[in-house]
Amino acid sequence: MKEQMDLCQLVEKYGDDTNCRKALENLRWPDGAVCPSCGSKKISRIVARNQFDCDSCRYQFSVLSGTIFHDTHLPLHKWFLATYLLCESKKGMAALQLQRMLKTTYRTAWYLCHRIRTAMQETNQKPLTGTVEIDETYVGGKKRRWRPRSTKQVVIGIRQRNGDLRLIRAEDAKSKTVQEIIRANVGSHVEVIMTDESSIYPWALNHMDSGKHKTINHSKKYAHGDVHTNTVESAFSLLKRGIVGTWHKVDAKHLPAYLDEMCFRFNNRKNPYLFRDTLKNLVNTRNIEYKELVATTQEPDAA
């Protein structure tokens, strides 16, 4: 699969399900089909049904079996288009927009977006090192006169300069909570940690030596030489533009999925194989059922 591809090339190359299946086969089984039941490579192809038959255990399967594509009723070329659009949209793609572009129902578009987001979850992440910026922000609901408690969600941002970004939804912005998040994402050999002068960080960082924990007073200035949190705050700006301008409303239950999508796209912004790698994740990710996504919620959010 080509490392870089524009929308016209995508439609030309993957405009039918036959070519899409071939691409998925190459991504799932680069060395030839393997039986998902017994692991045998003695496979026969059933061309008429787009399936394979295992010569060892007689199990019949397709390239979609046991993947996030399993039992999909949506044509594969629309899956490819949706994946490309989510990869290439810097601030994300709303399900309503995808519904219009793919000529499908809103429910199908919403479900499709969330299954692609599932494949965008990054696993085996390495701890962040070097110079790391940490900050917190609040997204979501507004405080109303008749609703005394705000429904805003806390998001902790951690960014390694010239490196990866992590956006983590937190239960609160207390020192103990932030400390646990830092421990899970920042390596012990970090050189410098940059934060603002919020009182939560000295406690969250166990009163780290001032040589390793540097702060900036935002009431006076936003940078003092190389001491600032501007790069993580720029990521917050991108996230909020996505929520306000693209998704419009994000349910608290699904916020981590949107954060994962934003980080995946941001961390792979220089990856020329982003579309291919996302498809590879899709074909190696378990299916997530619609009822699992909407459990404990009323209706899909407007994104």
C-alpha positions in Angstrom: 0.0 0.0 0.0 1.4 3.4 -1.0 2.8 5.5 1.8 0.9 8.7 0.7 -2.4 8.8 -1.0 -4.9 11.6 -1.7 -8.6 11.1 -1.8 -8.8 10.7 -5.6 -6.2 8.0 -5.5 -8.0 6.3 -2.7 -11.4 6.2 -4.6 -9.6 5.0 -7.7 -7.7 2.2 -6.0 -10.2 1.1 -3.3 -13.5 2.0 -5.0 -14.8 -1.6 -4.8 -14.9 -4.3 -2.1 -12.7 -6.7 -4.1 -9.7 -4.4 -3.9 -10.5 -3.6 -0.3 -10.5 -7.3 0.7 -7.2 -7.8 -1.1 -5.7 -4.9 0.9 -7.0 -6.2 4.2 -5.7 -9.7 3.4 -2.2 -8.3 2.8 -2.3 -6.4 6.0 -3.7 -9.2 8.1 -1.7 -12.0 6.6 1.4 -10.6 4.8 2.8 -14.2 4.5 -0.5 -15.8 3.4 -3.8 -16.7 5.1 -3.7 -18.4 8.4 -6.7 -20.2 10.0 -7.8 -18.2 13.1 -9.1 -21.5 14.6 -6.1 -23.8 14.5 -3.3 -21.6 13.1 -2.8 -23.8 10.0 -1.5 -22.3 6.8 -3.0 -25.1 4.6 -5.8 -23.0 3.3 -8.1 -23.2 0.3 -9.9 -20.2 -1.2 -13.6 -20.2 -1.7 -13.8 -17.5 -4.4 -17.6 -17.4 -4.8 -18.1 -16.6 -1.1 -15.0 -14.5 -0.4 -14.0 -17.0 2.2 -11.2 -19.5 3.0 -11.4 -23.2 4.0 -8.9 -24.6 6.4 -7.6 -28.0 5.1 -6.6 -29.0 8.6 -9.8 -28.3 10.7 -12.3 -27.5 7.9 -13.0 -24.1 9.6 -14.4 -21.6 7.1 -13.5 -17.9 7.5 -13.0 -14.6 5.7 -10.5 -11.8 6.1 -13.2 -10.0 8.2 -13.7 -12.9 10.7 -12.9 -12.0 14.3 -12.1 -8.4 13.4 -13.8 -5.1 13.9 -15.3 -5.6 10.4 -17.1 -8.8 11.5 -20.7 -8.9 10.4 -20.6 -5.4 9.0 -23.3 -4.5 6.5 -21.5 -1.4 5.3 -19.5 -1.8 2.0 -15.8 -2.0 2.7 -15.0 0.9 0.3 -17.1 3.1 2.7 -15.0 1.8 5.6 -11.9 2.8 3.8 -13.2 6.3 3.0 -14.3 6.9 6.6 -10.9 5.7 7.9 -9.1 8.0 5.5 -11.3 11.0 6.4 -10.7 10.5 10.2 -7.0 10.1 9.6 -6.7 13.3 7.5 -9.1 15.6 9.5 -6.9 17.5 11.9 -9.8 18.4 14.2 -11.7 15.1 13.7 -14.8 14.3 11.6 -18.4 14.5 12.9 -20.7 11.6 12.5 -23.3 13.9 10.9 -20.7 15.0 8.3 -19.8 11.4 7.6 -23.5 10.5 7.3 -23.9 13.1 4.6 -20.7 12.1 2.8 -21.3 8.3 2.8 -25.0 8.5 2.3 -25.8 6.4 5.3 -27.8 6.7 8.5 -26.7 8.7 11.4 -26.6 5.6 13.7 -24.4 3.8 11.2 -22.0 6.8 10.8 -21.8 7.2 14.6 -21.1 3.5 15.2 -18.5 3.6 12.4 -16.6 6.5 13.9 -16.4 4.9 17.3 -15.2 1.6 15.9 -12.4 3.4 14.0 -11.6 5.3 17.2 -11.3 1.9 19.0 -8.5 1.0 16.4 -6.8 4.4 17.2 -6.1 3.4 20.8 -2.3 3.4 21.2 -0.9 0.4 23.1 2.5 -0.3 24.6 3.2 3.3 25.0 6.7 4.2 26.2 7.0 6.5 29.2 7.6 10.2 28.2 11.1 11.5 28.9 13.3 14.5 28.2 11.4 17.8 28.7 7.8 17.2 29.6 5.0 19.7 29.9 1.9 19.0 32.1 -1.3 21.0 32.4 -5.0 20.5 33.0 -8.1 21.8 31.3 -11.8 21.4 31.5 -14.1 20.5 28.6 -17.8 19.7 28.2 -20.9 21.0 30.0 -21.5 24.5 31.3 -22.6 25.5 34.7 -26.3 26.5 34.7 -28.3 28.5 37.2 -30.6 25.5 37.8 -27.6 23.1 37.9 -25.3 24.2 40.7 -22.6 21.7 39.9 -20.6 22.0 36.7 -20.6 18.9 34.4 -17.2 19.8 32.9 -14.7 17.0 32.5 -11.1 17.3 33.7 -8.5 16.5 31.1 -4.8 16.2 32.0 -2.4 16.9 29.2 1.2 15.6 29.1 3.4 16.5 26.2 7.0 15.5 25.6 8.7 18.3 23.7 9.4 17.1 20.2 7.6 13.9 21.2 4.3 12.4 22.0 1.1 13.8 23.5 -1.1 12.2 26.1 -4.6 13.4 26.9 -6.2 11.6 29.9 -9.6 12.2 31.4 -9.4 12.4 35.1 -12.0 12.1 37.9 -10.8 15.3 39.4 -7.8 17.7 39.4 -6.6 16.8 42.9 -2.9 16.2 43.5 -3.3 12.5 44.2 -5.2 11.9 41.0 -2.7 13.9 38.9 0.1 12.1 40.6 -1.2 8.7 39.6 -1.6 9.9 36.0 2.0 11.3 35.9 3.4 8.0 37.3 1.6 6.1 34.6 2.8 8.3 31.7 6.1 9.9 32.7 9.4 8.0 32.9 11.6 8.1 36.0 14.5 9.4 34.0 12.6 12.6 32.9 15.0 15.6 32.7 12.6 18.5 33.3 8.9 18.9 34.0 7.2 22.1 33.2 3.9 23.2 34.8 2.1 26.4 35.7 2.1 27.5 39.4 -1.0 25.6 40.3 -0.8 24.3 43.9 -1.6 20.7 42.7 1.8 20.1 41.0 4.3 20.3 43.9 2.3 17.6 45.7 1.7 15.6 42.6 5.4 15.6 41.9 6.4 14.8 45.5 8.0 18.3 45.8 10.5 17.5 43.1 13.7 19.5 43.1 13.3 22.9 41.6 16.0 22.1 39.0 13.7 19.4 37.6 10.4 21.0 38.2 10.1 24.4 36.6 7.0 26.6 36.7 5.6 29.6 34.8 3.3 32.2 36.3 0.6 32.7 33.7 -0.7 35.9 35.4 2.6 37.6 34.5 3.7 35.9 31.2 3.3 32.7 29.2 7.0 32.0 28.7 10.2 32.7 30.4 12.9 31.5 28.0 12.3 27.8 27.5 10.1 27.6 30.6 6.5 27.4 29.4 3.6 25.0 28.8 2.7 26.4 25.4 3.1 23.1 23.5 0.6 21.2 25.7 -1.7 24.2 25.7 -1.7 24.2 21.9 -2.9 20.6 22.0 -5.7 21.7 24.3 -6.7 24.4 21.8 -6.8 21.8 19.0 -8.9 19.5 21.2 -11.4 22.3 22.1 -11.7 23.4 18.5 -12.5 19.8 17.6 -15.2 19.6 20.3 -16.7 23.0 19.6 -16.3 23.2 15.8 -16.5 19.5 14.8 -18.1 17.2 17.3 -20.2 20.0 19.0 -21.0 17.8 21.9 -19.1 14.9 23.5 -20.7 12.5 26.0 -18.6 12.1 29.1 -18.6 8.3 28.6 -17.1 8.6 25.2 -14.6 11.4 26.0 -11.6 9.0 26.4 -12.3 7.7 22.9 -12.1 11.2 21.4 -9.0 11.9 23.4 -7.4 8.7 22.1 -8.3 9.7 18.5 -6.8 13.2 18.9 -3.6 11.8 20.4 -3.3 9.1 17.8 -3.6 11.6 15.0 -1.3 14.1 16.6 1.4 11.6 17.5 1.3 10.2 13.9 1.1 13.6 12.2 4.5 12.9 10.4 3.8 9.3 9.7 3.4 8.8 5.9 1.9 5.4 6.5 -0.9 6.6 8.9 -3.8 5.4 6.7 -2.2 2.0 6.2 -1.3 1.6 9.9 -4.9 2.6 10.9 -6.3 -0.1 8.5 -3.9 -2.6 10.0 -5.1 -1.7 13.5 -8.7 -2.1 12.3 -8.1 -5.6 10.9 -6.4 -6.7 14.1 -8.9 -5.1 16.5 -11.8 -7.0 18.0 -15.3 -6.0 17.1 -17.1 -3.7 19.5 -20.9 -4.1 19.5 -23.3 -1.1 19.3 -25.0 -2.1 22.6 -21.6 -1.9 24.3 -21.1 1.6 23.1 -24.6 2.9 24.1 -24.8 1.0 27.4 -25.8 3.3 30.4 -26.4 6.1 28.0 -29.7 7.3 26.4 -28.8 8.2 22.8 -25.7 8.7 20.8 -24.1 12.1 21.3 -24.3 14.7 18.5 -20.8 14.0 17.3 
